[in-house]
Amino acid sequence: MLAKQTEKRLSRRMLMSIMITGIAVITLFTVTPWNIIPTQITEDVTVLAITEHGCVGESQYGVSVVVSECNAQVGDIVSATFYVPSMEVNGYYDRLSDRVEMVQP
């Protein structure tokens, strides 16, 4: 009788572990955390202003970038390295907006 109870407990544990693993996998593919992780980008930006912290420019992604130790003038092009969310680089926003447009009447 004791052996049957032990077998049932093992099978319940196995079932719970399978369910937890399944929920974790579904959550991972639903949330897609790799679209939130920052990606480092280097691009040429046009200097818009000069501040005490450096040159300020705007990237093609609409991000204001401050380049420290910059000797450029307003209107010059400088190379800047900065971080943006991966979803802006890999086109995730574009695919998401296309899906929303298909659903809206």
OpenMM code with the backbone's topology and positions (N, CA, C; nanometers):
from openmm import Vec3, app, unit

residues = "MET LEU ALA LYS GLN THR GLU LYS ARG LEU SER ARG ARG MET LEU MET SER ILE MET ILE THR GLY ILE ALA VAL ILE THR LEU PHE THR VAL THR PRO TRP ASN ILE ILE PRO THR GLN ILE THR GLU ASP VAL THR VAL LEU ALA ILE THR GLU HIS GLY CYS VAL GLY GLU SER GLN TYR GLY VAL SER VAL VAL VAL SER GLU CYS ASN ALA GLN VAL GLY ASP ILE VAL SER ALA THR PHE TYR VAL PRO SER MET GLU VAL ASN GLY TYR TYR ASP ARG LEU SER ASP ARG VAL GLU MET VAL GLN PRO".split()
positions = [
    Vec3(0.0827, -0.1187, 0.0000),
    Vec3(0.0000, 0.0000, 0.0000),
    Vec3(0.0872, 0.1251, 0.0000),
    Vec3(0.1962, 0.1214, 0.0697),
    Vec3(0.2863, 0.2351, 0.0744),
    Vec3(0.3499, 0.2608, -0.0622),
    Vec3(0.3763, 0.1570, -0.1380),
    Vec3(0.4378, 0.1703, -0.2701),
    Vec3(0.3437, 0.2428, -0.3661),
    Vec3(0.2144, 0.2173, -0.3591),
    Vec3(0.1182, 0.2842, -0.4470),
    Vec3(0.1136, 0.4339, -0.4189),
    Vec3(0.1182, 0.4730, -0.2947),
    Vec3(0.1156, 0.6146, -0.2599),
    Vec3(0.2411, 0.6854, -0.3105),
    Vec3(0.3547, 0.6210, -0.3019),
    Vec3(0.4796, 0.6788, -0.3504),
    Vec3(0.4738, 0.6979, -0.5017),
    Vec3(0.4192, 0.6001, -0.5745),
    Vec3(0.4067, 0.6112, -0.7197),
    Vec3(0.3149, 0.7270, -0.7575),
    Vec3(0.2066, 0.7452, -0.6864),
    Vec3(0.1142, 0.8551, -0.7165),
    Vec3(0.1808, 0.9897, -0.6928),
    Vec3(0.2569, 1.0026, -0.5867),
    Vec3(0.3252, 1.1287, -0.5583),
    Vec3(0.4274, 1.1599, -0.6673),
    Vec3(0.4990, 1.0588, -0.7127),
    Vec3(0.5962, 1.0811, -0.8196),
    Vec3(0.5260, 1.1246, -0.9481),
    Vec3(0.4153, 1.0651, -0.9794),
    Vec3(0.3458, 1.1007, -1.1025),
    Vec3(0.2879, 1.2424, -1.0926),
    Vec3(0.2423, 1.2818, -0.9757),
    Vec3(0.1927, 1.4188, -0.9580),
    Vec3(0.3068, 1.5192, -0.9713),
    Vec3(0.4204, 1.4862, -0.9139),
    Vec3(0.5365, 1.5742, -0.9267),
    Vec3(0.5789, 1.5871, -1.0722),
    Vec3(0.5764, 1.4759, -1.1433),
    Vec3(0.6143, 1.4772, -1.2835),
    Vec3(0.5151, 1.5618, -1.3642),
    Vec3(0.3870, 1.5464, -1.3365),
    Vec3(0.2846, 1.6241, -1.4056),
    Vec3(0.2994, 1.7735, -1.3759),
    Vec3(0.3253, 1.8075, -1.2523),
    Vec3(0.3445, 1.9491, -1.2159),
    Vec3(0.4681, 2.0068, -1.2828),
    Vec3(0.5765, 1.9294, -1.2878),
    Vec3(0.6983, 1.9799, -1.3517),
    Vec3(0.6780, 1.9993, -1.5018),
    Vec3(0.6036, 1.9114, -1.5649),
    Vec3(0.5739, 1.9265, -1.7073),
    Vec3(0.4873, 2.0504, -1.7297),
    Vec3(0.3886, 2.0720, -1.6445),
    Vec3(0.3012, 2.1896, -1.6584),
    Vec3(0.3805, 2.3189, -1.6376),
    Vec3(0.4667, 2.3222, -1.5380),
    Vec3(0.5467, 2.4418, -1.5104),
    Vec3(0.6416, 2.4693, -1.6265),
    Vec3(0.7020, 2.3664, -1.6798),
    Vec3(0.7910, 2.3827, -1.7948),
    Vec3(0.7137, 2.4339, -1.9155),
    Vec3(0.5964, 2.3800, -1.9394),
    Vec3(0.5135, 2.4254, -2.0517),
    Vec3(0.4724, 2.5707, -2.0381),
    Vec3(0.4322, 2.6098, -1.9191),
    Vec3(0.3944, 2.7500, -1.8957),
    Vec3(0.5140, 2.8422, -1.9135),
    Vec3(0.6309, 2.7980, -1.8690),
    Vec3(0.7516, 2.8808, -1.8852),
    Vec3(0.7862, 2.8992, -2.0324),
    Vec3(0.7762, 2.7935, -2.1108),
    Vec3(0.8067, 2.8033, -2.2543),
    Vec3(0.7059, 2.8936, -2.3249),
    Vec3(0.5790, 2.8789, -2.2939),
    Vec3(0.4760, 2.9633, -2.3554),
    Vec3(0.4982, 3.1090, -2.3175),
    Vec3(0.5286, 3.1362, -2.1927),
    Vec3(0.5548, 3.2732, -2.1480),
    Vec3(0.6768, 3.3307, -2.2179),
    Vec3(0.7797, 3.2515, -2.2337),
    Vec3(0.9016, 3.2987, -2.2999),
    Vec3(0.8730, 3.3413, -2.4435),
    Vec3(0.7967, 3.2622, -2.5172),
    Vec3(0.7694, 3.2961, -2.6556),
    Vec3(0.6601, 3.4014, -2.6705),
    Vec3(0.5790, 3.4224, -2.5692),
    Vec3(0.4759, 3.5254, -2.5748),
    Vec3(0.5330, 3.6626, -2.5417),
    Vec3(0.6130, 3.6713, -2.4383),
    Vec3(0.6663, 3.7988, -2.3921),
    Vec3(0.7805, 3.8476, -2.4808),
    Vec3(0.8552, 3.7586, -2.5403),
    Vec3(0.9713, 3.7872, -2.6246),
    Vec3(1.0651, 3.8899, -2.5620),
    Vec3(1.1361, 3.8507, -2.4574),
    Vec3(1.2246, 3.9456, -2.3897),
    Vec3(1.3402, 3.9922, -2.4768),
    Vec3(1.3737, 3.9179, -2.5820),
    Vec3(1.4852, 3.9598, -2.6658),
    Vec3(1.4516, 4.0856, -2.7449),
    Vec3(1.3255, 4.1255, -2.7523),
    Vec3(1.2893, 4.2512, -2.8185),
    Vec3(1.3055, 4.3713, -2.7267),
    Vec3(1.3225, 4.3490, -2.5981),
    Vec3(1.3358, 4.4578, -2.5015),
    Vec3(1.4826, 4.4833, -2.4690),
    Vec3(1.5661, 4.3831, -2.4831),
    Vec3(1.7081, 4.3941, -2.4499),
    Vec3(1.7736, 4.5011, -2.5372),
    Vec3(1.8516, 4.5904, -2.4791),
    Vec3(1.9163, 4.6955, -2.5579),
    Vec3(2.0237, 4.6402, -2.6520),
    Vec3(2.0324, 4.7039, -2.7683),
    Vec3(2.1328, 4.6695, -2.8675),
    Vec3(2.2211, 4.7913, -2.8907),
    Vec3(2.3506, 4.7697, -2.8965),
    Vec3(2.4431, 4.8803, -2.9192),
    Vec3(2.4517, 4.9089, -3.0688),
    Vec3(2.4385, 5.0378, -3.1027),
    Vec3(2.4418, 5.0815, -3.2427),
    Vec3(2.5436, 5.1931, -3.2553),
    Vec3(2.6165, 5.1933, -3.3644),
    Vec3(2.7059, 5.3033, -3.3973),
    Vec3(2.6613, 5.3591, -3.5316),
    Vec3(2.6337, 5.4878, -3.5359),
    Vec3(2.5932, 5.5506, -3.6615),
    Vec3(2.6398, 5.6950, -3.6639),
    Vec3(2.6369, 5.7537, -3.7812),
    Vec3(2.6729, 5.8935, -3.7971),
    Vec3(2.5508, 5.9798, -3.7706),
    Vec3(2.5658, 6.0801, -3.6833),
    Vec3(2.4566, 6.1713, -3.6497),
    Vec3(2.5002, 6.3139, -3.6790),
    Vec3(2.4037, 6.3975, -3.7108),
    Vec3(2.4302, 6.5393, -3.7339),
    Vec3(2.4194, 6.6129, -3.6020),
    Vec3(2.5170, 6.6953, -3.5719),
    Vec3(2.5190, 6.7698, -3.4459),
    Vec3(2.4108, 6.8774, -3.4505),
    Vec3(2.3236, 6.8757, -3.3497),
    Vec3(2.2151, 6.9736, -3.3395),
    Vec3(2.2468, 7.0839, -3.2401),
    Vec3(2.3244, 7.0519, -3.1384),
    Vec3(2.3566, 7.1499, -3.0347),
    Vec3(2.4858, 7.1098, -2.9652),
    Vec3(2.5470, 7.2087, -2.9011),
    Vec3(2.6677, 7.1859, -2.8215),
    Vec3(2.6332, 7.2211, -2.6768),
    Vec3(2.6596, 7.1281, -2.5842),
    Vec3(2.6339, 7.1524, -2.4421),
    Vec3(2.7624, 7.1308, -2.3643),
    Vec3(2.7562, 7.1524, -2.2329),
    Vec3(2.8752, 7.1298, -2.1505),
    Vec3(2.9084, 6.9812, -2.1390),
    Vec3(2.8134, 6.8927, -2.1753),
    Vec3(2.8364, 6.7481, -2.1707),
    Vec3(2.8862, 6.6933, -2.3032),
    Vec3(2.8790, 6.7698, -2.4098),
    Vec3(2.9242, 6.7246, -2.5411),
    Vec3(2.8291, 6.7678, -2.6503),
    Vec3(2.8409, 6.7042, -2.7647),
    Vec3(2.7560, 6.7356, -2.8800),
    Vec3(2.6268, 6.6541, -2.8729),
    Vec3(2.5159, 6.7159, -2.9102),
    Vec3(2.3872, 6.6491, -2.9100),
    Vec3(2.3435, 6.6303, -3.0546),
    Vec3(2.3064, 6.5081, -3.0886),
    Vec3(2.2574, 6.4772, -3.2225),
    Vec3(2.1365, 6.3869, -3.2138),
    Vec3(2.0686, 6.3680, -3.3273),
    Vec3(1.9528, 6.2795, -3.3299),
    Vec3(1.9788, 6.1673, -3.4281),
    Vec3(1.9510, 6.0439, -3.3857),
    Vec3(1.9762, 5.9279, -3.4701),
    Vec3(1.8585, 5.9038, -3.5628),
    Vec3(1.8751, 5.8102, -3.6531),
    Vec3(1.7669, 5.7756, -3.7443),
    Vec3(1.6512, 5.7072, -3.6726),
    Vec3(1.6737, 5.6604, -3.5490),
    Vec3(1.5692, 5.5969, -3.4683),
    Vec3(1.4941, 5.6977, -3.3816),
    Vec3(1.5294, 5.8260, -3.3932),
    Vec3(1.4627, 5.9292, -3.3156),
    Vec3(1.5152, 5.9435, -3.1749),
    Vec3(1.6311, 5.8882, -3.1481),
    Vec3(1.6910, 5.8933, -3.0155),
    Vec3(1.7903, 6.0084, -3.0109),
    Vec3(1.7790, 6.0928, -2.9086),
    Vec3(1.8779, 6.1989, -2.8896),
    Vec3(2.0044, 6.1367, -2.8322),
    Vec3(2.1176, 6.1685, -2.8941),
    Vec3(2.2446, 6.1080, -2.8565),
    Vec3(2.3405, 6.2176, -2.8149),
    Vec3(2.4066, 6.1991, -2.7012),
    Vec3(2.5089, 6.2923, -2.6554),
    Vec3(2.6450, 6.2270, -2.6773),
    Vec3(2.7291, 6.2942, -2.7536),
    Vec3(2.8641, 6.2460, -2.7800),
    Vec3(2.9581, 6.3280, -2.6927),
    Vec3(3.0165, 6.2648, -2.5913),
    Vec3(3.1069, 6.3369, -2.5023),
    Vec3(3.2400, 6.3597, -2.5732),
    Vec3(3.3126, 6.4595, -2.5250),
    Vec3(3.4425, 6.4959, -2.5823),
    Vec3(3.4324, 6.5166, -2.7331),
    Vec3(3.3419, 6.6030, -2.7719),
    Vec3(3.3156, 6.6298, -2.9127),
    Vec3(3.3650, 6.7709, -2.9459),
    Vec3(3.4433, 6.7837, -3.0511),
    Vec3(3.4954, 6.9136, -3.0929),
    Vec3(3.4268, 6.9654, -3.2190),
    Vec3(3.3149, 6.9081, -3.2566),
    Vec3(3.2452, 6.9461, -3.3795),
    Vec3(3.1604, 7.0715, -3.3575),
    Vec3(3.1155, 7.1275, -3.4668),
    Vec3(3.0259, 7.2428, -3.4654),
    Vec3(2.8858, 7.1969, -3.5047),
    Vec3(2.7856, 7.2826, -3.4831),
    Vec3(2.6483, 7.2514, -3.5204),
    Vec3(2.6429, 7.2290, -3.6709),
    Vec3(2.5808, 7.1190, -3.7113),
    Vec3(2.5699, 7.0837, -3.8523),
    Vec3(2.6724, 6.9819, -3.8975),
    Vec3(2.7794, 6.9609, -3.8206),
    Vec3(2.8805, 6.8610, -3.8559),
    Vec3(2.8255, 6.7205, -3.8294),
    Vec3(2.8855, 6.6232, -3.8951),
    Vec3(2.8454, 6.4835, -3.8764),
    Vec3(2.9530, 6.4140, -3.7936),
    Vec3(2.9083, 6.3477, -3.6851),
    Vec3(2.9998, 6.2744, -3.5971),
    Vec3(2.9485, 6.1320, -3.5793),
    Vec3(3.0370, 6.0427, -3.5415),
    Vec3(3.0003, 5.9046, -3.5153),
    Vec3(2.9596, 5.8918, -3.3688),
    Vec3(2.8472, 5.8253, -3.3453),
    Vec3(2.7964, 5.8089, -3.2087),
    Vec3(2.7622, 5.6629, -3.1838),
    Vec3(2.7904, 5.6162, -3.0643),
    Vec3(2.7549, 5.4811, -3.0219),
    Vec3(2.6555, 5.4927, -2.9074),
    Vec3(2.5433, 5.4228, -2.9201),
    Vec3(2.4369, 5.4316, -2.8203),
    Vec3(2.3570, 5.3026, -2.8214),
    Vec3(2.2660, 5.2896, -2.7238),
    Vec3(2.1834, 5.1705, -2.7098),
    Vec3(2.0373, 5.2037, -2.7416),
    Vec3(1.9701, 5.1139, -2.8138),
    Vec3(1.8264, 5.1219, -2.8379),
    Vec3(1.7675, 4.9836, -2.8139),
    Vec3(1.6371, 4.9758, -2.7831),
    Vec3(1.5757, 4.8432, -2.7679),
    Vec3(1.5832, 4.7656, -2.8991),
    Vec3(1.6040, 4.6372, -2.8909),
    Vec3(1.6189, 4.5527, -3.0097),
    Vec3(1.4977, 4.5600, -3.1009),
    Vec3(1.3791, 4.5826, -3.0442),
    Vec3(1.2581, 4.5857, -3.1264),
    Vec3(1.2601, 4.7005, -3.2266),
    Vec3(1.3347, 4.8060, -3.1996),
    Vec3(1.3435, 4.9160, -3.2952),
    Vec3(1.4347, 4.8808, -3.4114),
    Vec3(1.5301, 4.7928, -3.3885),
    Vec3(1.6261, 4.7559, -3.4920),
    Vec3(1.5740, 4.6411, -3.5778),
    Vec3(1.5086, 4.5428, -3.5170),
    Vec3(1.4709, 4.4223, -3.5910),
    Vec3(1.3341, 4.4319, -3.6585),
    Vec3(1.2682, 4.5464, -3.6531),
    Vec3(1.1413, 4.5629, -3.7229),
    Vec3(1.0212, 4.5104, -3.6476),
    Vec3(1.0349, 4.4835, -3.5190),
    Vec3(0.9233, 4.4306, -3.4406),
    Vec3(0.8076, 4.5290, -3.4359),
    Vec3(0.8380, 4.6578, -3.4204),
    Vec3(0.7328, 4.7599, -3.4190),
    Vec3(0.6558, 4.7621, -3.5498),
    Vec3(0.7269, 4.7492, -3.6620),
    Vec3(0.6610, 4.7514, -3.7922),
    Vec3(0.5656, 4.6334, -3.8088),
    Vec3(0.6100, 4.5152, -3.7717),
    Vec3(0.5230, 4.3978, -3.7821),
    Vec3(0.4035, 4.4095, -3.6892),
    Vec3(0.4247, 4.4659, -3.5700),
    Vec3(0.3161, 4.4829, -3.4750),
    Vec3(0.2128, 4.5817, -3.5273),
    Vec3(0.2579, 4.6917, -3.5847),
    Vec3(0.1634, 4.7912, -3.6385),
    Vec3(0.0914, 4.7361, -3.7609),
    Vec3(0.1561, 4.6527, -3.8416),
    Vec3(0.0878, 4.5903, -3.9549),
    Vec3(-0.0252, 4.4985, -3.9087),
    Vec3(-0.0015, 4.4256, -3.7996),
    Vec3(-0.1059, 4.3381, -3.7457),
    Vec3(-0.2231, 4.4197, -3.6922),
    Vec3(-0.1932, 4.5316, -3.6272),
    Vec3(-0.3001, 4.6159, -3.5729),
    Vec3(-0.3831, 4.6755, -3.6864),
    Vec3(-0.3192, 4.7168, -3.7939),
    Vec3(-0.3926, 4.7725, -3.9083),
    Vec3(-0.4821, 4.6687, -3.9726),
    Vec3(-0.4395, 4.5416, -3.9749),
    Vec3(-0.5225, 4.4356, -4.0336),
    Vec3(-0.6480, 4.4115, -3.9502),
    Vec3(-0.6382, 4.4291, -3.8189),
    Vec3(-0.7504, 4.4002, -3.7304),
    Vec3(-0.8506, 4.5160, -3.7269),
    Vec3(-0.8009, 4.6380, -3.7363),
    Vec3(-0.8895, 4.7546, -3.7273),
    Vec3(-0.9728, 4.7682, -3.8545),
    Vec3(-1.1022, 4.8039, -3.8394),
    Vec3(-1.1886, 4.8183, -3.9568),
    Vec3(-1.1576, 4.9424, -4.0387),
] * unit.nanometer
topology = app.Topology()
chain = topology.addChain("A")
for resn in residues:
    res = topology.addResidue(resn, chain)
    for name in ("N", "CA", "C"):
        topology.addAtom(name, app.Element.getBySymbol(name[0]), res)
